[in-house]
């Protein structure tokens, strides 16, 4: 445990940041799960695309706040977009 006043403050700050980052990471995981659920369960391309539009700002905000690196956030958005586009193509070719 920290003994100096500045070290105690640093410890408090790191605990607050840890909680904030955990909240942001959880939000990102939740929106990703919503997109995957929209793809699998509902079978609607429009619902999945709406979920992606709602998810992108949340992922970008998490990167801005420092919960993720900006390239990690970009990779997540890219993979989700690619997954939805492939799903849309498969729906078109099946129809």
C-alpha positions as CSV (number, residue, x, y, z in Angstrom):
1,X,0.0,0.0,0.0
2,X,1.1,3.5,-0.8
3,X,2.6,5.6,2.1
4,X,3.2,9.0,0.5
5,X,0.4,11.5,-0.1
6,X,1.1,11.6,-3.9
7,X,1.3,7.8,-4.1
8,X,-2.1,7.5,-2.3
9,X,-3.6,9.9,-4.8
10,X,-2.2,8.0,-7.7
11,X,-3.6,4.8,-6.3
12,X,-7.1,6.4,-6.0
13,X,-6.8,7.7,-9.6
14,X,-5.8,4.4,-11.0
15,X,-8.7,2.7,-9.3
16,X,-11.1,5.2,-10.7
17,X,-9.6,4.8,-14.2
18,X,-9.8,1.0,-13.8
19,X,-13.6,1.2,-13.1
20,X,-14.2,3.7,-15.9
21,X,-12.3,1.5,-18.4
22,X,-14.1,-1.6,-17.2
23,X,-17.5,0.1,-17.8
24,X,-16.5,1.2,-21.3
25,X,-15.1,-2.3,-22.2
26,X,-18.3,-3.9,-20.9
27,X,-20.4,-1.5,-23.1
28,X,-18.4,-2.5,-26.1
29,X,-18.8,-6.2,-25.5
30,X,-22.6,-5.7,-25.0
31,X,-23.0,-3.9,-28.3
32,X,-20.9,-6.5,-30.1
33,X,-23.2,-9.2,-28.7
34,X,-26.3,-7.3,-29.8
35,X,-24.9,-7.2,-33.4
36,X,-24.1,-10.9,-33.4
37,X,-27.6,-11.7,-31.9
38,X,-29.2,-9.6,-34.7
39,X,-27.3,-11.5,-37.3
40,X,-28.0,-15.0,-35.9
41,X,-31.5,-14.8,-34.4
42,X,-33.5,-12.3,-36.3
43,X,-32.2,-12.9,-39.8
44,X,-32.7,-9.3,-40.7
45,X,-29.9,-7.4,-42.4
46,X,-31.5,-4.1,-41.6
47,X,-31.6,-4.8,-37.8
48,X,-27.9,-5.8,-37.9
49,X,-26.9,-2.6,-39.8
50,X,-28.9,-0.5,-37.3
51,X,-27.1,-2.2,-34.4
52,X,-23.8,-1.5,-36.1
53,X,-24.6,2.2,-36.6
54,X,-25.4,2.3,-32.8
55,X,-22.3,0.4,-31.9
56,X,-19.7,2.4,-33.8
57,X,-19.9,5.5,-31.6
58,X,-19.7,3.5,-28.5
59,X,-16.6,1.7,-29.7
60,X,-15.0,4.9,-30.8
61,X,-15.8,6.6,-27.5
62,X,-14.2,3.7,-25.6
63,X,-11.0,4.2,-27.7
64,X,-11.1,8.0,-27.1
65,X,-11.4,7.4,-23.3
66,X,-8.4,5.1,-23.3
67,X,-10.2,1.8,-22.7
68,X,-8.9,0.5,-26.0
69,X,-6.2,1.5,-28.4
70,X,-7.5,3.4,-31.4
71,X,-6.4,0.6,-33.8
72,X,-8.1,-2.0,-31.7
73,X,-11.3,-0.1,-31.9
74,X,-10.9,0.3,-35.7
75,X,-10.2,-3.4,-36.0
76,X,-13.4,-4.2,-34.0
77,X,-15.5,-1.9,-36.2
78,X,-13.9,-3.3,-39.4
79,X,-14.6,-7.0,-38.4
80,X,-18.2,-6.2,-37.4
81,X,-18.8,-4.4,-40.7
82,X,-17.2,-7.2,-42.7
83,X,-19.3,-9.7,-40.9
84,X,-22.6,-7.8,-41.6
85,X,-21.6,-7.3,-45.3
86,X,-20.8,-11.0,-45.7
87,X,-24.1,-11.8,-44.1
88,X,-26.0,-9.5,-46.4
89,X,-24.3,-11.0,-49.4
90,X,-25.2,-14.5,-48.3
91,X,-28.8,-13.4,-47.8
92,X,-28.9,-11.9,-51.3
93,X,-27.4,-15.0,-53.0
94,X,-29.9,-17.3,-51.1
95,X,-32.9,-15.2,-52.2
